[in-house]
Amino acid sequence: MLKFFLHLSKDEQKNRFMRRLEIPEKNWKFSEADVKERQFWPDYQKAYEEAIQHTATEVNPWYVIPADNKWYSRLLVSEIINERLKAMDLAYPTVTDDRKAEFKRILTMLQNENKSAIRPRQQSRTN
């Protein structure tokens, strides 16, 4: 399991809220409730910190990602995912010889199916 906390600074949050108000195409994203909640910023930060400390393990740590720059946070997340996938040493499952023979039989059957579909049908004459 990978757990990411995208940490946005208070200043960047303010800038994003202001852009939502200033740019008509972003107005739909704005919620006055979000602005009201900013007064509790220190409480939220403390709650996030406690949650992360109490739920992080050596096997499943939290990755706290600075998120003020979207491109950079996406880069960090993708690098972590790639590294964790590489560490898993994944491989395709092996196929037994019996199963390979079955695949060959099925392939031949499918190839022959196309040939029989091309043959013209025999029409019967009724007198």
N, CA and C atoms as an extended XYZ file, in Angstrom:
381
Properties=species:S:1:pos:R:3:atomname:S:1:resname:S:1:resid:I:1 pbc="F F F"
N         0.844       -1.161        0.000 N   MET     1
C         0.000        0.000        0.000 CA  MET     1
C         0.897        1.233        0.000 C   MET     1
N         0.544        2.181       -0.842 N   LEU     2
C         1.273        3.449       -0.881 CA  LEU     2
C         0.352        4.553       -0.395 C   LEU     2
N         0.866        5.347        0.532 N   LYS     3
C         0.054        6.429        1.106 CA  LYS     3
C         0.780        7.746        0.870 C   LYS     3
N         0.079        8.664        0.208 N   PHE     4
C         0.653        9.963       -0.096 CA  PHE     4
C        -0.153       11.056        0.579 C   PHE     4
N         0.553       11.991        1.200 N   PHE     5
C        -0.070       13.193        1.742 CA  PHE     5
C         0.466       14.353        0.919 C   PHE     5
N        -0.412       14.970        0.126 N   LEU     6
C        -0.009       16.102       -0.698 CA  LEU     6
C        -0.140       17.361        0.145 C   LEU     6
N         1.006       17.853        0.582 N   HIS     7
C         1.025       18.988        1.503 CA  HIS     7
C         1.062       20.304        0.738 C   HIS     7
N        -0.001       21.072        0.874 N   LEU     8
C        -0.118       22.379        0.250 CA  LEU     8
C         0.132       23.435        1.326 C   LEU     8
N         0.973       24.412        1.014 N   SER     9
C         1.229       25.463        1.992 CA  SER     9
C         0.006       26.377        2.097 C   SER     9
N        -0.081       27.081        3.205 N   LYS    10
C        -1.199       28.001        3.417 CA  LYS    10
C        -1.178       29.114        2.368 C   LYS    10
N         0.002       29.595        2.031 N   ASP    11
C         0.112       30.644        1.011 CA  ASP    11
C        -0.373       30.154       -0.353 C   ASP    11
N         0.017       28.947       -0.719 N   GLU    12
C        -0.412       28.411       -2.016 CA  GLU    12
C        -1.913       28.164       -2.024 C   GLU    12
N        -2.452       27.683       -0.912 N   GLN    13
C        -3.905       27.490       -0.843 CA  GLN    13
C        -4.617       28.824       -1.074 C   GLN    13
N        -4.116       29.876       -0.437 N   LYS    14
C        -4.687       31.215       -0.611 CA  LYS    14
C        -4.620       31.637       -2.078 C   LYS    14
N        -3.469       31.442       -2.711 N   ASN    15
C        -3.318       31.791       -4.131 CA  ASN    15
C        -4.306       31.036       -5.008 C   ASN    15
N        -4.505       29.756       -4.726 N   ARG    16
C        -5.450       28.956       -5.525 CA  ARG    16
C        -6.881       29.427       -5.314 C   ARG    16
N        -7.224       29.765       -4.083 N   PHE    17
C        -8.568       30.303       -3.827 CA  PHE    17
C        -8.772       31.618       -4.584 C   PHE    17
N        -7.755       32.464       -4.571 N   MET    18
C        -7.867       33.755       -5.263 CA  MET    18
C        -8.029       33.550       -6.775 C   MET    18
N        -7.290       32.606       -7.353 N   ARG    19
C        -7.428       32.319       -8.790 CA  ARG    19
C        -8.826       31.793       -9.101 C   ARG    19
N        -9.388       31.021       -8.200 N   ARG    20
C       -10.747       30.508       -8.410 CA  ARG    20
C       -11.768       31.638       -8.451 C   ARG    20
N       -11.486       32.698       -7.732 N   LEU    21
C       -12.388       33.855       -7.730 CA  LEU    21
C       -12.132       34.765       -8.938 C   LEU    21
N       -10.883       34.894       -9.327 N   GLU    22
C       -10.505       35.834      -10.384 CA  GLU    22
C       -10.710       35.295      -11.792 C   GLU    22
N       -10.606       33.989      -11.964 N   ILE    23
C       -10.709       33.384      -13.298 CA  ILE    23
C       -12.082       32.728      -13.424 C   ILE    23
N       -12.940       33.271      -14.303 N   PRO    24
C       -14.309       32.756      -14.402 CA  PRO    24
C       -14.397       31.238      -14.629 C   PRO    24
N       -13.474       30.671      -15.407 N   GLU    25
C       -13.504       29.225      -15.674 CA  GLU    25
C       -13.222       28.388      -14.432 C   GLU    25
N       -12.703       29.027      -13.378 N   LYS    26
C       -12.385       28.297      -12.142 CA  LYS    26
C       -13.379       28.592      -11.030 C   LYS    26
N       -14.368       29.449      -11.298 N   ASN    27
C       -15.335       29.816      -10.258 CA  ASN    27
C       -16.040       28.590       -9.673 C   ASN    27
N       -16.294       27.597      -10.504 N   TRP    28
C       -17.030       26.415      -10.041 CA  TRP    28
C       -16.282       25.670       -8.929 C   TRP    28
N       -14.957       25.836       -8.859 N   LYS    29
C       -14.160       25.153       -7.843 CA  LYS    29
C       -14.235       25.826       -6.476 C   LYS    29
N       -14.703       27.074       -6.461 N   PHE    30
C       -14.651       27.844       -5.223 CA  PHE    30
C       -15.768       27.459       -4.264 C   PHE    30
N       -15.391       27.347       -2.989 N   SER    31
C       -16.360       27.107       -1.920 CA  SER    31
C       -16.017       28.031       -0.755 C   SER    31
N       -16.981       28.827       -0.353 N   GLU    32
C       -16.769       29.742        0.765 CA  GLU    32
C       -16.426       28.973        2.047 C   GLU    32
N       -16.950       27.768        2.170 N   ALA    33
C       -16.664       26.944        3.350 CA  ALA    33
C       -15.166       26.676        3.493 C   ALA    33
N       -14.476       26.504        2.360 N   ASP    34
C       -13.024       26.273        2.406 CA  ASP    34
C       -12.299       27.467        3.024 C   ASP    34
N       -12.741       28.660        2.675 N   VAL    35
C       -12.107       29.871        3.208 CA  VAL    35
C       -12.366       29.977        4.708 C   VAL    35
N       -13.570       29.651        5.122 N   LYS    36
C       -13.896       29.700        6.555 CA  LYS    36
C       -13.049       28.707        7.346 C   LYS    36
N       -12.762       27.555        6.744 N   GLU    37
C       -11.971       26.527        7.425 CA  GLU    37
C       -10.505       26.931        7.603 C   GLU    37
N       -10.037       27.904        6.824 N   ARG    38
C        -8.633       28.349        6.935 CA  ARG    38
C        -8.290       28.846        8.336 C   ARG    38
N        -9.292       29.321        9.070 N   GLN    39
C        -9.002       29.804       10.427 CA  GLN    39
C        -8.551       28.667       11.349 C   GLN    39
N        -8.813       27.441       10.936 N   PHE    40
C        -8.419       26.271       11.733 CA  PHE    40
C        -7.146       25.613       11.191 C   PHE    40
N        -6.390       26.319       10.368 N   TRP    41
C        -5.195       25.764        9.723 CA  TRP    41
C        -4.269       25.061       10.719 C   TRP    41
N        -3.894       25.696       11.830 N   PRO    42
C        -2.980       25.012       12.768 CA  PRO    42
C        -3.577       23.708       13.322 C   PRO    42
N        -4.881       23.710       13.569 N   ASP    43
C        -5.528       22.492       14.081 CA  ASP    43
C        -5.483       21.371       13.040 C   ASP    43
N        -5.745       21.727       11.784 N   TYR    44
C        -5.683       20.724       10.716 CA  TYR    44
C        -4.270       20.176       10.562 C   TYR    44
N        -3.278       21.052       10.599 N   GLN    45
C        -1.893       20.601       10.445 CA  GLN    45
C        -1.508       19.633       11.561 C   GLN    45
N        -1.933       19.943       12.772 N   LYS    46
C        -1.641       19.058       13.918 CA  LYS    46
C        -2.346       17.711       13.746 C   LYS    46
N        -3.602       17.751       13.302 N   ALA    47
C        -4.357       16.508       13.096 CA  ALA    47
C        -3.716       15.654       12.001 C   ALA    47
N        -3.295       16.294       10.902 N   TYR    48
C        -2.633       15.555        9.823 CA  TYR    48
C        -1.348       14.914       10.328 C   TYR    48
N        -0.565       15.678       11.075 N   GLU    49
C         0.706       15.170       11.594 CA  GLU    49
C         0.479       13.964       12.507 C   GLU    49
N        -0.491       14.070       13.394 N   GLU    50
C        -0.785       12.952       14.308 CA  GLU    50
C        -1.286       11.730       13.540 C   GLU    50
N        -2.152       11.948       12.576 N   ALA    51
C        -2.676       10.822       11.783 CA  ALA    51
C        -1.543       10.120       11.043 C   ALA    51
N        -0.655       10.887       10.455 N   ILE    52
C         0.462       10.309        9.707 CA  ILE    52
C         1.385        9.540       10.655 C   ILE    52
N         1.707       10.131       11.809 N   GLN    53
C         2.591        9.458       12.763 CA  GLN    53
C         1.987        8.156       13.288 C   GLN    53
N         0.680        8.134       13.476 N   HIS    54
C         0.038        6.951       14.057 CA  HIS    54
C        -0.316        5.876       13.036 C   HIS    54
N        -0.226        6.208       11.766 N   THR    55
C        -0.612        5.214       10.751 CA  THR    55
C         0.543        4.834        9.835 C   THR    55
N         1.702        5.437       10.018 N   ALA    56
C         2.871        5.086        9.209 CA  ALA    56
C         3.551        3.858        9.808 C   ALA    56
N         3.944        2.962        8.933 N   THR    57
C         4.715        1.795        9.359 CA  THR    57
C         5.954        1.696        8.479 C   THR    57
N         6.884        0.850        8.872 N   GLU    58
C         8.082        0.669        8.064 CA  GLU    58
C         7.721        0.082        6.697 C   GLU    58
N         6.774       -0.836        6.692 N   VAL    59
C         6.355       -1.465        5.438 CA  VAL    59
C         5.482       -0.517        4.612 C   VAL    59
N         4.618        0.238        5.271 N   ASN    60
C         3.707        1.163        4.590 CA  ASN    60
C         3.822        2.569        5.168 C   ASN    60
N         4.874        3.255        4.792 N   PRO    61
C         5.047        4.622        5.298 CA  PRO    61
C         4.142        5.601        4.565 C   PRO    61
N         4.022        6.775        5.120 N   TRP    62
C         3.391        7.889        4.422 CA  TRP    62
C         4.485        8.616        3.662 C   TRP    62
N         4.165        9.064        2.478 N   TYR    63
C         5.057        9.927        1.720 CA  TYR    63
C         4.434       11.319        1.742 C   TYR    63
N         5.094       12.232        2.443 N   VAL    64
C         4.603       13.610        2.517 CA  VAL    64
C         5.219       14.362        1.341 C   VAL    64
N         4.360       14.775        0.435 N   ILE    65
C         4.794       15.372       -0.822 CA  ILE    65
C         4.479       16.866       -0.832 C   ILE    65
N         5.495       17.715       -1.039 N   PRO    66
C         5.196       19.145       -1.177 CA  PRO    66
C         4.369       19.345       -2.450 C   PRO    66
N         3.217       20.003       -2.330 N   ALA    67
C         2.277       20.053       -3.454 CA  ALA    67
C         2.019       21.455       -3.986 C   ALA    67
N         2.834       22.418       -3.619 N   ASP    68
C         2.624       23.766       -4.150 CA  ASP    68
C         2.801       23.810       -5.667 C   ASP    68
N         3.733       23.027       -6.177 N   ASN    69
C         3.947       22.928       -7.630 CA  ASN    69
C         3.424       21.577       -8.098 C   ASN    69
N         2.312       21.629       -8.849 N   LYS    70
C         1.663       20.377       -9.256 CA  LYS    70
C         2.589       19.469      -10.051 C   LYS    70
N         3.353       20.013      -10.994 N   TRP    71
C         4.226       19.184      -11.815 CA  TRP    71
C         5.260       18.468      -10.956 C   TRP    71
N         5.770       19.163       -9.949 N   TYR    72
C         6.808       18.576       -9.100 CA  TYR    72
C         6.215       17.484       -8.201 C   TYR    72
N         5.040       17.740       -7.636 N   SER    73
C         4.432       16.727       -6.765 CA  SER    73
C         4.083       15.473       -7.578 C   SER    73
N         3.612       15.665       -8.804 N   ARG    74
C         3.303       14.506       -9.659 CA  ARG    74
C         4.561       13.725      -10.010 C   ARG    74
N         5.649       14.456      -10.242 N   LEU    75
C         6.921       13.800      -10.530 CA  LEU    75
C         7.366       12.947       -9.336 C   LEU    75
N         7.312       13.515       -8.136 N   LEU    76
C         7.723       12.767       -6.941 CA  LEU    76
C         6.866       11.520       -6.738 C   LEU    76
N         5.567       11.666       -6.867 N   VAL    77
C         4.667       10.516       -6.681 CA  VAL    77
C         4.973        9.438       -7.711 C   VAL    77
N         5.139        9.823       -8.971 N   SER    78
C         5.418        8.814      -10.003 CA  SER    78
C         6.762        8.125       -9.762 C   SER    78
N         7.762        8.868       -9.287 N   GLU    79
C         9.061        8.239       -8.987 CA  GLU    79
C         8.933        7.228       -7.848 C   GLU    79
N         8.175        7.575       -6.830 N   ILE    80
C         7.987        6.652       -5.701 CA  ILE    80
C         7.259        5.398       -6.166 C   ILE    80
N         6.208        5.567       -6.944 N   ILE    81
C         5.462        4.408       -7.454 CA  ILE    81
C         6.371        3.532       -8.294 C   ILE    81
N         7.153        4.119       -9.188 N   ASN    82
C         8.066        3.340      -10.032 CA  ASN    82
C         9.091        2.577       -9.197 C   ASN    82
N         9.658        3.227       -8.202 N   GLU    83
C        10.652        2.559       -7.358 CA  GLU    83
C        10.040        1.409       -6.572 C   GLU    83
N         8.859        1.629       -6.038 N   ARG    84
C         8.204        0.563       -5.269 CA  ARG    84
C         7.820       -0.617       -6.165 C   ARG    84
N         7.387       -0.336       -7.395 N   LEU    85
C         7.068       -1.418       -8.324 CA  LEU    85
C         8.313       -2.213       -8.700 C   LEU    85
N         9.422       -1.515       -8.937 N   LYS    86
C        10.678       -2.206       -9.263 CA  LYS    86
C        11.111       -3.108       -8.108 C   LYS    86
N        10.940       -2.643       -6.893 N   ALA    87
C        11.354       -3.418       -5.714 CA  ALA    87
C        10.517       -4.682       -5.539 C   ALA    87
N         9.354       -4.726       -6.148 N   MET    88
C         8.489       -5.893       -6.010 CA  MET    88
C         8.963       -7.062       -6.867 C   MET    88
N         9.888       -6.827       -7.790 N   ASP    89
C        10.434       -7.872       -8.651 CA  ASP    89
C         9.314       -8.694       -9.286 C   ASP    89
N         8.411       -8.004       -9.956 N   LEU    90
C         7.261       -8.653      -10.577 CA  LEU    90
C         7.669       -9.413      -11.831 C   LEU    90
N         6.950      -10.483      -12.134 N   ALA    91
C         7.199      -11.269      -13.339 CA  ALA    91
C         5.888      -11.880      -13.807 C   ALA    91
N         5.817      -12.142      -15.104 N   TYR    92
C         4.650      -12.834      -15.628 CA  TYR    92
C         4.634      -14.255      -15.078 C   TYR    92
N         3.457      -14.825      -14.875 N   PRO    93
C         3.408      -16.217      -14.408 CA  PRO    93
C         3.944      -17.162      -15.482 C   PRO    93
N         4.498      -18.268      -15.035 N   THR    94
C         5.015      -19.251      -15.991 CA  THR    94
C         3.857      -20.101      -16.512 C   THR    94
N         4.035      -20.555      -17.729 N   VAL    95
C         3.009      -21.377      -18.379 CA  VAL    95
C         3.565      -22.786      -18.507 C   VAL    95
N         2.795      -23.767      -18.073 N   THR    96
C         3.246      -25.164      -18.131 CA  THR    96
C         3.234      -25.659      -19.573 C   THR    96
N         3.969      -26.733      -19.806 N   ASP    97
C         4.002      -27.324      -21.144 CA  ASP    97
C         2.616      -27.810      -21.566 C   ASP    97
N         1.857      -28.373      -20.625 N   ASP    98
C         0.494      -28.824      -20.948 CA  ASP    98
C        -0.376      -27.647      -21.396 C   ASP    98
N        -0.227      -26.544      -20.722 N   ARG    99
C        -1.021      -25.354      -21.058 CA  ARG    99
C        -0.599      -24.791      -22.416 C   ARG    99
N         0.726      -24.820      -22.707 N   LYS   100
C         1.214      -24.365      -24.011 CA  LYS   100
C         0.641      -25.235      -25.134 C   LYS   100
N         0.571      -26.531      -24.909 N   ALA   101
C        -0.007      -27.438      -25.908 CA  ALA   101
C        -1.491      -27.127      -26.105 C   ALA   101
N        -2.171      -26.815      -25.013 N   GLU   102
C        -3.588      -26.449      -25.108 CA  GLU   102
C        -3.749      -25.152      -25.908 C   GLU   102
N        -2.881      -24.191      -25.674 N   PHE   103
C        -2.929      -22.938      -26.431 CA  PHE   103
C        -2.744      -23.203      -27.927 C   PHE   103
N        -1.814      -24.094      -28.250 N   LYS   104
C        -1.548      -24.414      -29.653 CA  LYS   104
C        -2.777      -25.047      -30.300 C   LYS   104
N        -3.422      -25.930      -29.572 N   ARG   105
C        -4.635      -26.591      -30.075 CA  ARG   105
C        -5.736      -25.558      -30.314 C   ARG   105
N        -5.922      -24.652      -29.365 N   ILE   106
C        -6.962      -23.623      -29.481 CA  ILE   106
C        -6.645      -22.663      -30.619 C   ILE   106
N        -5.380      -22.314      -30.789 N   LEU   107
C        -4.980      -21.425      -31.872 CA  LEU   107
C        -5.294      -22.057      -33.229 C   LEU   107
N        -4.959      -23.335      -33.368 N   THR   108
C        -5.258      -24.047      -34.617 CA  THR   108
C        -6.755      -24.063      -34.868 C   THR   108
N        -7.539      -24.309      -33.835 N   MET   109
C        -8.992      -24.333      -33.963 CA  MET   109
C        -9.508      -22.963      -34.436 C   MET   109
N        -9.004      -21.894      -33.846 N   LEU   110
C        -9.442      -20.553      -34.237 CA  LEU   110
C        -9.022      -20.217      -35.665 C   LEU   110
N        -7.821      -20.620      -36.043 N   GLN   111
C        -7.364      -20.368      -37.416 CA  GLN   111
C        -8.216      -21.120      -38.426 C   GLN   111
N        -8.584      -22.339      -38.121 N   ASN   112
C        -9.415      -23.135      -39.024 CA  ASN   112
C       -10.850      -22.620      -39.075 C   ASN   112
N       -11.290      -22.010      -38.007 N   GLU   113
C       -12.642      -21.439      -37.970 CA  GLU   113
C       -12.798      -20.381      -39.058 C   GLU   113
N       -11.808      -19.571      -39.260 N   ASN   114
C       -11.854      -18.541      -40.296 CA  ASN   114
C       -11.922      -19.152      -41.689 C   ASN   114
N       -11.217      -20.233      -41.900 N   LYS   115
C       -11.204      -20.900      -43.212 CA  LYS   115
C       -12.562      -21.494      -43.531 C   LYS   115
N       -13.225      -22.062      -42.546 N   SER   116
C       -14.530      -22.675      -42.798 CA  SER   116
C       -15.599      -21.610      -43.025 C   SER   116
N       -15.421      -20.431      -42.500 N   ALA   117
C       -16.404      -19.363      -42.685 CA  ALA   117
C       -16.363      -18.812      -44.100 C   ALA   117
N       -15.230      -18.994      -44.799 N   ILE   118
C       -15.080      -18.467      -46.148 CA  ILE   118
C       -15.713      -19.397      -47.180 C   ILE   118
N       -15.828      -20.663      -46.897 N   ARG   119
C       -16.391      -21.633      -47.839 CA  ARG   119
C       -17.825      -21.243      -48.208 C   ARG   119
N       -18.167      -21.358      -49.497 N   PRO   120
C       -19.559      -21.053      -49.880 CA  PRO   120
C       -20.499      -22.134      -49.334 C   PRO   120
N       -21.669      -21.714      -49.011 N   ARG   121
C       -22.669      -22.667      -48.496 CA  ARG   121
C       -23.289      -23.453      -49.632 C   ARG   121
N       -23.583      -24.690      -49.362 N   GLN   122
C       -24.278      -25.539      -50.324 CA  GLN   122
C       -25.750      -25.172      -50.305 C   GLN   122
N       -26.293      -24.861      -51.462 N   GLN   123
C       -27.713      -24.562      -51.518 CA  GLN   123
C       -28.454      -25.797      -51.975 C   GLN   123
N       -29.518      -26.109      -51.315 N   SER   124
C       -30.306      -27.272      -51.709 CA  SER   124
C       -31.424      -26.808      -52.615 C   SER   124
N       -31.675      -27.614      -53.647 N   ARG   125
C       -32.758      -27.284      -54.574 CA  ARG   125
C       -33.977      -28.109      -54.225 C   ARG   125
N       -35.042      -27.414      -54.218 N   THR   126
C       -36.298      -28.138      -53.994 CA  THR   126
C       -37.101      -28.111      -55.275 C   THR   126
N       -37.614      -29.280      -55.678 N   ASN   127
C       -38.397      -29.405      -56.912 CA  ASN   127
C       -39.827      -29.595      -56.599 C   ASN   127
